[in-house]
Amino acid sequence: MRIKPNQLNQHLNRQGLAPLYFLTGDEPLQMMESADSIRQFARKQGFIERIIFTVELGFNWESLNQEAENLSLFANKRILELRLGNKLPGKEGTKALIDYTNNLPRDTILLITADKIEASKQKAKWFKVLDERGIIVQIWPLNRAELPKWINQRLKSYKLQATPEAINIIAERSEGHLLACSQEIEKLYLLYGSGQIDIAQIFEAVTDSARFQVFDWVDTVLIGNVQRCVRQLQRLKTEGIEAILVNWALNREIRNLYHITNAIKSGQSQQQVFKNYRIWAMRQAAIAHAVNKHKNPRQWQKFLQQTVEIEQIIKGVKTGNVWDELQLLGLRVAGVKLF
């Protein structure tokens, strides 16, 4: 069964907990909050123990069912979290997931999270099984038309009200980045408390300087200006810019460059590809430099995987210094050969 992210809480309250949830998509805030909603609802029902599996190269799929068959040492209800990231189950994973769903353990919830699954991959047997026997929540970035409604609902959660014009200003400043948008709304609440927010207050409180600084750093990386790249990232860190925002911006650019290099490799002209992907004139030099530096789409795929690993460090799934990893990835994209 498939539901939308905004239907999840209502579904939990009406239907209760399902034994299996699969969250997939490429919008980090909605992914995080959907998973948190399931965890919090489950915790209220006594699901205290939490066991996490991260699928990486060489992952032992048998461990999932072995854990499912083991009784909790303290007889607690359990949440098993299976984090696929950008990996697919493959033959072994498909068998393990089918075996699991054929013998759903008592007092156990399986929460699976994954990056966006392309439509062609959703025809796979493992996906169909999860669709039939669990709840699938597909999470995509909001389009421009949906964003004002989302902002209005977010404001209401903080007991804030704003005119449509004021909401449009917040939407314009955040450029559809929900995490940044959420942070700005929280800032409005901290500054002014609950109640009506006017345009003057929003202009005073909502700043887009951080976003511009982050995107400026990304362009410096693409141009290959190594010294400036190092200085700018250090300044972002010093000024308290969230690492997740920096990684999101870099991930978005790398993802676009993967598609751009693929299109050019297929025979399309660079000019036409830039037009198709709406690359502004002022950014074309930086994008062109990056494309010429790394012409193979597979290289951008590797960079994309590194942003996923950085996100795992941010979320505490992996250990490491997130700012060091951002710097190393920035240098690699800039063209520095690191050993």
C-alpha positions in Angstrom: 0.0 0.0 0.0 1.3 3.4 -0.9 0.6 6.7 0.9 2.0 10.2 0.7 4.1 11.7 3.5 1.4 14.1 4.5 -1.0 11.1 5.0 1.4 9.2 7.3 0.3 10.6 10.7 -3.3 10.3 9.9 -2.8 6.7 8.7 -0.9 5.9 12.0 -3.6 7.3 14.1 -6.4 5.6 12.2 -4.9 2.2 11.3 -2.2 1.8 14.0 1.2 0.4 13.3 1.9 -1.8 10.3 4.6 -4.5 10.6 6.6 -3.0 7.7 7.3 0.5 6.4 9.4 1.5 3.3 10.4 5.1 3.0 12.0 6.1 -0.4 12.8 9.4 -2.0 15.2 12.3 -2.3 13.9 15.0 -0.1 15.9 14.8 3.2 13.6 16.7 5.6 10.5 14.8 4.7 12.4 11.5 4.8 13.8 12.3 8.3 10.5 13.5 9.7 8.5 10.6 8.2 10.9 8.1 9.9 10.7 10.1 13.1 6.9 9.9 13.1 7.0 6.2 12.8 9.6 5.8 15.5 7.7 8.2 17.9 4.4 6.5 17.3 6.0 3.1 17.8 7.7 4.2 21.0 4.4 5.2 22.5 3.2 1.7 21.8 6.1 0.2 23.7 8.6 -0.4 20.8 11.7 0.6 22.8 14.5 -1.5 21.4 16.0 -0.3 18.1 18.4 -2.3 15.9 20.0 -0.7 12.8 21.3 -2.4 9.7 23.2 -0.4 7.1 23.5 -2.0 3.6 27.0 -1.6 2.3 29.3 -3.7 0.0 29.4 -7.2 1.4 26.3 -6.8 3.7 25.1 -10.1 5.1 21.4 -10.2 4.3 20.9 -13.3 6.5 21.6 -11.2 9.5 18.2 -9.5 9.0 16.2 -12.7 9.4 18.5 -14.0 12.1 17.8 -10.9 14.1 14.1 -11.2 13.4 14.1 -14.8 14.8 16.0 -13.8 17.9 13.9 -12.8 20.9 14.8 -9.6 22.5 17.0 -10.1 25.6 14.5 -7.9 27.6 11.4 -9.0 25.8 10.9 -5.6 24.4 9.0 -4.7 21.3 11.6 -3.8 18.6 12.1 -1.6 15.6 14.5 -3.1 13.0 15.8 -0.4 10.7 17.2 -1.4 7.3 19.0 1.5 5.6 19.5 0.8 1.9 20.8 4.3 0.9 21.5 4.0 -2.9 21.9 0.3 -2.8 19.3 -2.2 -4.2 18.6 -5.6 -2.5 19.8 -7.7 -5.4 19.2 -11.5 -5.5 20.2 -12.2 -1.8 18.4 -9.2 -0.5 15.2 -10.1 -2.5 15.2 -13.6 -1.0 15.8 -12.2 2.5 13.0 -9.7 2.2 10.6 -12.3 0.9 11.5 -14.7 3.7 11.0 -11.9 6.2 7.6 -10.9 4.9 6.5 -14.6 4.8 7.3 -15.0 8.5 6.6 -11.6 10.0 8.0 -11.7 13.6 5.8 -10.7 16.5 6.3 -7.4 18.3 8.7 -6.2 15.6 8.5 -3.4 13.0 10.7 -3.3 10.0 11.5 0.3 8.8 13.3 0.4 5.5 14.7 3.7 4.1 16.2 4.2 0.7 17.1 6.9 -1.8 14.8 7.5 -4.8 13.8 4.3 -6.6 13.4 4.8 -10.3 10.1 3.7 -11.8 11.8 0.8 -13.8 13.3 -0.6 -10.5 9.8 -0.6 -8.9 8.9 -3.5 -11.1 11.4 -5.7 -9.2 10.0 -8.6 -7.2 11.3 -7.2 -3.9 9.6 -3.9 -4.4 6.3 -5.5 -5.3 6.4 -7.7 -2.2 7.0 -4.6 0.0 4.1 -2.9 -1.7 1.8 -5.8 -1.1 2.7 -6.5 2.5 3.8 -3.2 3.9 3.3 0.6 3.7 5.3 2.4 1.1 5.9 6.2 1.5 7.3 7.8 -1.6 8.9 11.1 -0.9 9.7 13.6 -3.6 10.7 17.3 -3.5 7.8 19.6 -3.6 7.1 21.6 -6.7 6.7 25.3 -6.8 2.9 25.2 -6.6 2.9 22.9 -3.5 5.5 24.8 -1.5 3.2 27.7 -0.2 0.7 25.2 1.2 3.5 23.3 2.9 4.9 26.5 4.4 1.4 27.5 5.6 1.0 24.2 7.4 4.5 24.5 8.9 3.6 28.0 10.2 0.4 26.6 11.7 2.4 24.0 13.6 4.2 26.9 15.3 0.9 28.8 15.8 2.0 31.4 13.3 -0.1 33.0 10.5 1.1 34.9 7.5 -0.5 36.4 4.4 0.0 34.8 1.0 2.5 37.5 0.0 4.6 36.8 3.1 4.4 33.0 2.5 5.6 33.6 -1.1 8.6 35.6 0.2 9.6 32.6 2.5 9.2 30.3 -0.5 11.3 32.5 -2.7 14.1 32.9 -0.2 14.3 29.1 0.5 14.2 28.1 -3.2 12.3 24.9 -2.3 14.9 23.6 0.1 12.6 22.4 2.9 15.2 22.1 5.6 16.3 25.7 5.1 12.7 26.7 4.9 11.8 24.9 8.2 14.8 26.6 9.9 13.6 30.0 8.8 10.1 29.4 10.2 11.6 28.2 13.5 13.6 31.4 13.5 10.5 33.5 13.0 8.8 31.7 16.0 11.9 32.2 18.2 12.0 35.9 17.3 8.3 36.8 17.5 6.5 34.0 19.2 3.1 32.8 18.0 0.7 35.0 16.1 0.5 37.0 12.9 3.7 37.6 10.9 3.9 40.4 8.5 6.2 41.1 5.5 8.4 43.5 7.4 9.2 40.9 10.1 10.0 38.3 7.4 12.3 40.7 5.6 14.0 41.4 8.9 14.3 37.8 10.0 14.6 35.6 6.9 18.0 35.9 5.4 19.2 34.2 2.3 22.9 35.1 2.8 23.7 31.7 4.1 22.2 30.1 1.0 24.1 32.4 -1.3 27.4 31.6 0.6 26.8 27.9 0.2 26.0 28.1 -3.5 29.0 30.4 -4.0 31.2 27.8 -2.4 29.7 25.1 -4.8 30.5 27.3 -7.8 34.1 27.8 -6.5 34.5 24.1 -6.3 33.2 23.6 -9.9 35.5 26.3 -11.2 38.4 24.5 -9.5 39.7 27.5 -7.4 41.3 25.3 -4.8 42.6 28.0 -2.4 39.3 29.9 -2.4 37.4 26.6 -2.0 39.3 25.9 1.2 38.8 29.4 2.7 35.1 29.5 1.9 34.3 26.2 3.5 36.2 27.1 6.6 34.2 30.4 6.8 30.9 28.5 6.4 31.9 26.2 9.3 33.0 29.2 11.4 29.8 31.1 10.8 27.7 28.1 11.9 26.2 27.1 8.6 24.7 23.6 8.9 26.8 20.9 7.3 23.6 19.2 6.0 22.8 22.4 4.0 26.3 22.4 2.5 26.1 18.7 1.6 22.6 19.1 0.2 23.8 21.9 -2.2 26.8 19.8 -3.3 24.7 16.7 -3.7 22.1 18.6 -5.9 24.9 20.0 -8.1 26.6 16.7 -8.5 23.3 14.9 -9.3 22.7 17.5 -12.1 26.2 17.1 -13.4 25.8 13.4 -13.6 22.7 13.9 -15.8 24.4 16.6 -17.8 27.5 14.6 -18.6 25.3 11.6 -19.5 23.4 13.7 -22.0 26.5 15.2 -23.5 28.0 11.7 -23.8 24.9 10.5 -25.6 25.6 13.0 -28.3 23.7 16.1 -27.3 25.4 19.5 -27.7 26.6 21.2 -24.5 24.6 24.3 -25.4 21.4 22.3 -25.8 22.0 20.4 -22.6 22.5 23.6 -20.7 19.3 25.0 -22.1 17.4 21.8 -21.2 18.7 21.9 -17.6 18.1 25.7 -17.3 21.8 26.6 -16.5 21.9 30.3 -16.1 24.3 32.3 -18.3 26.3 33.4 -15.2 26.8 29.8 -14.1 27.6 28.2 -17.5 31.4 28.8 -17.1 31.5 26.9 -13.8 29.4 24.0 -15.1 31.4 23.8 -18.3 34.6 23.7 -16.4 33.3 20.9 -14.2 32.1 18.9 -17.2 35.4 19.2 -19.0 37.3 18.3 -15.8 35.2 15.1 -15.2 33.7 14.0 -18.5 32.8 10.5 -17.4 29.3 10.2 -15.8 30.6 7.4 -13.6 32.9 9.9 -11.8 30.0 12.0 -10.9 28.2 8.9 -9.7 31.2 8.2 -7.3 31.0 11.8 -6.1 27.3 11.4 -5.5 28.0 8.3 -3.4 30.4 10.3 -1.3 27.7 12.9 -0.5 25.5 10.0 0.7 28.3 8.8 3.0 28.7 12.4 4.3 25.0 12.5 5.0 25.4 9.2 7.0 28.1 10.9 9.1 25.8 13.9 9.7 23.1 11.5 10.9 25.4 9.5 13.0 25.2 6.3 11.0 28.9 6.5 10.2 31.8 8.0 12.2 34.0 10.7 10.8 34.5 14.5 10.6 31.9 15.8 8.3 33.7 19.1 7.5 36.9 17.2 6.6 34.9 14.9 4.3 33.2 17.9 2.7 36.6 19.5 2.1 38.0 16.3 0.6 35.1 15.9 -1.7 35.2 19.5 -2.7 38.8 19.2 -3.6 38.2 16.0 -5.6 35.4 17.7 -7.6 37.7 20.8 -8.1 40.2 18.4 -9.8 42.8 17.8 -7.0 44.1 14.2 -7.1 44.1 12.9 -3.5 45.7 9.7 -2.4 
